[in-house]
Amino acid sequence: MRPIKFDLPLNGTKIASLEQLEENLTPEILEPFRSGKLAKWLRARSLNEKAEAVEVLLATDVQDEVPLFKKLREVFDRKVDEDAAREMIRDYKTSSSQHTRDAEPEKEKPEEQSINTTQDTSEAEQLKLFEEGDENQRAELAARPDLLEKLQNKFLQDKAESVLVDLASNPSLLEEVQEKLASTGTPAVREALAANPKLSEKQQNYLATTGNKQVKHQLASNFSLVAKLQAFLVADEDWEIRAALADNPSLDVACQSLLIRDSDIDVRISLARNLSLTTDFQKQIANSEEDKVIESLAENPSLSVELFEEFAHKNSWELIRALVKNPSLPESLQSYLIQDNSNSVREILAKNPSLKVAQQAELANIGDVNVRLALLTNLSLDESMKTRIMDSFDKDDLSSMERELERATEYRERRFSEWSQANDKYQSYDPFSLFGSEKKWEELGKEADRTQDRYIEASDECTAIYEKVQQLNALLKS
């Protein structure tokens, strides 16, 4: 599927990379996590293992925010203990609610007329940052949920686009400020505003009817988008906008019924992954003849129990490969698929973060070096199992992997040669010469693209095996 990348608004910053995300793992991450936007953001960047781990947490439906936030940080190797997680959540909620308390102060009794030192300090700090701060400091202030209302309006006069972008992403924006940003903001500002989870229906409507492609794409992904505007964007001529809408976990059932018949397969693939896809529409997709869409459905953590069973017994290698990635895969099927499939399927299953300890042990006992290495990357791997697997590697495993690397390197070189030859033919062919043909030129271009894709695939496989060799070397030396 063609990748649809988007930035993730978080802590007043537009998160574009994994490194940025890891630096901004505050409790605010819980909002895009619950909406499904975090998993979608990870998949758009091919961070599929982390996306699957996030989807496991979604499927387990943990209600207590403290263990949920703790587990979510562990997905990104940013571990905290429960006390630290609890304190971070408490501080975040205090900061978020400060804006409301400032806007609606309670009437104090005469004996309580003493100065609220904390609130006054916070207000003085904000005023000082607004008046004296540099662009980065002002941008950080503009994104604060407790931003003073009087500063929201003053920030509209700021000349720095980065400040206005962060202001537009602030979930505490007044309606009048949203309206001003929507009508006068630059494309980047309007894009940030369209992604704001607290965007009013009035401004959603304005951006849907006046926004450019990027603005409408962000709006289509916004889980707070109202149903009537979802219906409006369903008819958009741009497939990427419809695909973003199809992936929106708050997608209305009526819109699902329209997108399931969309003319673009990538839109239907996005819909198949939607966590809110109804059981009836899941069955409709499963009964279709579109393999790519069905494989996408097989990865959906909300897949029905009935379809899990049906897919597990299908004689389709690609479908099984997709199914074993599913973070909601039932334990009974985990065991069944271990016994009934090749090591290439087991290797994928070994990375599934929902893999139970009994099935981890089954895979470890199989002995295949690739499966055992894959198990070591599993975020849910039992500690005792981890130790056992690490102790199981020997020099024979390393020799086997080095031979595999030699074969993969030779294969990559052949694929590169094929691509080079196909590309040379395409580049040297003149469709406008006396005996030239535009049709043949297009065919040569398609062949060049196909051979390039095969080379990239072979190169990625070679890199993956090389990393396994490095991992084995490190394990044997430790």
N, C-alpha and C positions, 0 to 999 in steps of 0.2 A: 504494500500500500504506500502511496505517496505520503511522506511524513508531513504533519501539520504542526509546526512548532509555535509555541506562544510563551510569553513570559508569565511568571507566577507572582502576582502582587503579594508581598509579605513584608511586614515591618516597615512599610513606606518605601520599599525597594522593589524594583522589577527584577525578579530572580531569573537569570538566563542560564546559569550553569550549576552543576552539582556542588562545586566549591562554594558558590554563593549561598546555596540552600543550606549547606552544612554549617555555614557561619551565622545563619539566621533562624536556627531551630528553637524559636520561642514557642510558648503555648498558642500563639496565633496560627501556627501550622495546623491546629486541630480543625479549623474552619475549612480550608481547602481539602484536608484529609477526608472529612465527613461528606463533602460534596462530591468526592470522586475526582476532583480537579488535580490533586497531587499525583494520583496514579496515572492520570492521562498525561500530565506534564512529564513524568518519568518515561513513559512509553514513547512519547514524541522524541525523546533523546536517546532511544534504544537502551535505556537503563531498565531492562525488562525484569531482571532478578529483583531489583529494589521495588519495582512496580508490583510484582507478584507478592512480595512481603507486605507491602502496604495493603494490598487487596485481601490478604489473609486477615489482617487486623480489622478491616472493614467487615469481613464476613463473620468474624467472631463476635461482633457487636458488643464490645467492651463498654459498659456504661460509665464506670468510674474513671474520671479524667486523669487521675494520678498514674495508675498502672498503664493506661492507654498512652499517655504522653511519654512515659518512661520507655515503653516498648517501641514507640515510633522513633524515638531518638536512637535506640539500639539498631534500628534498620540502617541508620546512617553512621554507625560507629561513633556515636556521641553519647556514651552511656552516662547516666546519672542515677543516684540512688533515690529511693522513694521520698525521703525527706527533702532532698534538693528539688525534685520534681514538684512536690507539693508547694514548696516556697515559691518556685518560679510561677506556678499557676496562680497562687494567691497574689503575688506582686503584679502579674499581668491583669488580673481582674480588678485589682485596686486602681491601677493606672487607667483601665478602660472605663471604669465607672466614675472617675474623677470628673470627666467632662459633663456628665449628667448632674452631678452634685453642684458643679460650678454654675450650670445653667439654671437650676431650680433649687436655690439655697433655702433651707428651712428657716422659718422665722424664729429667731432666738429669743429665749426668755430674757427679761432684764438682768437676771443674775448670771446669764451666760453670754454677756456682751464682750467677753474677753476675746482678744484677737486669735483667730485660727491660724497659728503660725505656719503649719504645714501647707495650708492652701495658699496663704499669702506668699510663702517662699516659692511655691510652684508657679504662681502667677508672675511674680517678679522675675523668676528665672526665664520664663517664656518670653516676657517682654524684652529682657536683655538679649536673649538669643536672636529675637526678631530684629532688633535694632542694630546689634553689633556683630552678629554671627556671620561667618563666611557662607558661601553658597552651600557647602555640604552640611553645615550646621543648620542652616535655614531649611534645607530639604528634609533633614531628619525631624526637625520640629514640625514641619508642615504635615508629616505623616502620622504624628502622634494622635492616638484616639482621644486623648484628653485636651487637644488643642482648644484654646479659648475661642469662643464664638467671635469676639471682636477682632481676633487675629486672622480668622478665616477670611473675612472680608478684606482686611489689609493685605493679606498675601496675594490677593488678586492683582495687585499693582506690581508684584515682583517681576523683574525683567528676565530672571533666569528660568529657562524652560524646565530644567531638572527639578526646581522647587515646585513649579506648578504641576508637573507630572506626579510628584509625591503627594501634593495636596489633593489631586484628583482621585488618588487611590485611598484616601482617608475615609474609613467607614462612618465617621461621625459628621460628615459634611452637612451643613444646612442646605435646605432645598434651594434657597436663593443663590448660594455659592455653586451648587451643582449646575443650576441653570446658566449662570454666567460662564462657567468653564465649558459647558456644552455648546454655547452659542459663539464664544469668542476664542476658545482654546485652539492651540495648534493641533495638527493631526496626532502628535504623540500624547498630548494632554487629553484629547478626546478618547484616544485608545485606552489610556489608563482609567478614565472615568467609566468607559463602557464595561470594564472588568470589575468595577467597584461592586461588592456584594450587597451594598445598601443603596444602590442607585434607585431613585424613585421611578414609578411607572411613567410619569410624565416625561422624564429625561430619557428613559429607555425608548419611548416612542419617538422622541425627537432624534436620537442618535440612529435608530433603526431606519428612519426615513431620510436622513441627511448625511449619514456617515459614509466614509470610504470603505474599501474592502477590509482593511485591518480593524477599523472600528467595529464593523458589523461582525467580524470574526470573533472579537473579544466579547461582544454582546451575546452572540450565539452560545458561547461557552459559559456565560454567567448563569450560575445555578438559580439566581433569583429572578431570571427573566420570566415575565408573566406569559400566560398561555396564549393570549391573543397575538402577542408579538412573536412567540414561537411559530404560530401559524403563518404570520407574515413572512418570516425568514425561511420557512419551508419552501416558499416559491421563489427564493432568490436564485438568480441564474448562475451564480458562482458555486461550483461544487464544494470548494473548501469551506465556505460558510455553512452550507447544508451539512457537511460532514462534521463540523464543529458542533452544530446543533444536534445532530444524531448521537453524538457522544455525551451530550449534556445529561447528567443523571436525574435532572428534574423535568425531563422531556414529557410533555403531555401525551396521553394515550392516543388522542386523535392525530397528533403529529407523527407518532410512531407508525400509525396505519398508513400515512402518506409516504413517509421516508422508506418504508419497507419495499415500496414499489418505485423508488427513485431510479432515474435512468443511469446514474453513475454508480458503478460497483463499489467505489471507495466509500461512498456515502452509506451503502448497505453494509459494508464491512464495519464501519464505525458504529452503526446502529446495533449490529450483532454483539458488540462489546458492551453496550450500554447496561449498566447495573440495574436500571429500572425497567428493562425490557420485559413485557408481560409474558407469561407462560404460553399463551396462545400464539403470540408472534414468534416465540422461540420455536414452537412446533412447526410453524409455517416456514421458517428458515430451514429447519432440519429436513423438511420434506422437499425442499427445492433441489435443484441440480447444480447449484453454484458452490463448488468445493471451497473456494477461498472464503466465502461468507460463512459457510458451515464451520470451517476451521477457526474462524474468528469467534463464532458463537461458542465453540468448544473451550475457549480460553476464558469465557465470561464467568466470574465468580458466582453470579446469580443463576447459573444454569440449573434447571430443574433436576430433581433426583431421577426422574424417568429418562431424561435425555442423557444424563451421566451413564446410566446403565446401557442405553441403546448405543451410544458412541463407543463405549469401552469394548463392545463386541463387534464393532464394524471391522471389516477387512480393508482398512485404509491406513497405510503407514503415516501419511501426513496428518490425518485426523487424530491418530493416537498420539503423535508428537505434540500436537496442540493441546490435547486433553490432559496429558501428564504435566503440563505447565500450570494447569488450573489450580489456584490456591485453595479451592473448596473441594478438591477431589476427595471423596469418601475413603476412609481407611480400608474398607473391604475391597474397593477397586484398586487402591494402591497395591495391595498384596496380589490381586489378580493380574495386574499389568506387569508386575515384576516377573512373575512366572511365565507369562505368555508372550514376552517380547524380546527383542534383540538388545545388546548392550548399548547401542546408540540411543534407544528409547529409555533404557534404565539410567543412562547418564543424564538425560534431561530431567527425569523424575527425581534423581538424587539431589537436584538443586531446588526442588519444590519446598518452600518454607513450611508447608503444612504436613510434611512427611512425618509420620509417627515413629517413635523410637523402635518399635518392633520391625517396621519396614526399613528403617535405617540399618538395623542389624542384618536383615535379609540381604540388602544391597552390599553391605560390607563383606558378607560371607561369599558373595559371588566371585570376588577376587580380581575382577577386571580393574586394571590400573586407572583407566579413565573414569570409571564409576566411583572408585574410592577418592580420586582427586576432586571429582564433582561434589561428593558428599562433604568434603572439607570446606567448600564454599557455602554450604547451607547455613543460613542464619539461625536455624532452629536445631542444629546438630547437638545431640546430647554430649555433655562434657566427657563422660567416660568413654563414649563411642569415639569421640574425637581423638582421645589419647590412644585408643586401640588402633584406629586407622593410621595414625601418624607412625606408630611403631611397626606397622605391617609392611612398609615399603622397603625394598632391597635393591641391590645393584642390577638384578635382572629386570626389575621394573624400569629402571633408568635406561638400560640398554634397549629394551623394547620400545620405549618412547623415543629414543634417539633414532632408531630405525624408521619409526613412523614419521619423524620429522624429515628424514632424508627423502622418503617417498613423497611427502607433501611438498617439499621444496622443488623436486623434479616436476611434479604435477603443476605447480604454480608457474614454473618457467615455460612449460608447454602452453599453458593458457595465455601467458604474456606474449609468446610468439604468435599464437593465433590472433590475438587482438591487434598486435602490431601490423600483421599482414592485412587483416581486414580493414584496419584504419587507413593504411597506406593506399589500398585500392579505392576507398571512399574519397580520400583527400585528392588523389590524382585523377579521378574521373571527372570529365567535363561534360555535363549534361547538355550543354548548349553548343557543343561541337557538331560538325556535319553529321556524324553517325551517333551522336549522343542521345540519351533517353532520360528524361526526368524520372520516369518510373524505375528504371534500373538504378539510378542514382539514389533514390529513396530506399530501394531494397538493400543497396550496399551500406547505406547509413544505418539501417535497422540491424544488419548483420554485425556492423562495427559495435553497435550498442550491446547486442547480445553477447558478443565475445568479450567485451569489456566487463559486463556483469559477471560472466563466468570467471574472468581473471580476478576480479575483486573478491568473489566468493572463495576462490582458491587461496588468495592472499590472506584473507581473514582466517581461514582454516589453518594456514601455515603459522600465522602469528599466534593463534590459540595453542597450537601444539608446542611452539617454542616456549611459550609462557609456562606450559606444563613441565617441560624439561627443566626450566629454571626453578620451578617450584620443587620438583623432585630433588634437584641438586641441593637446594637449601635444606630440605627435610633430612636428607642423608648426612649432611654435614653437622646438623644440630644434635 
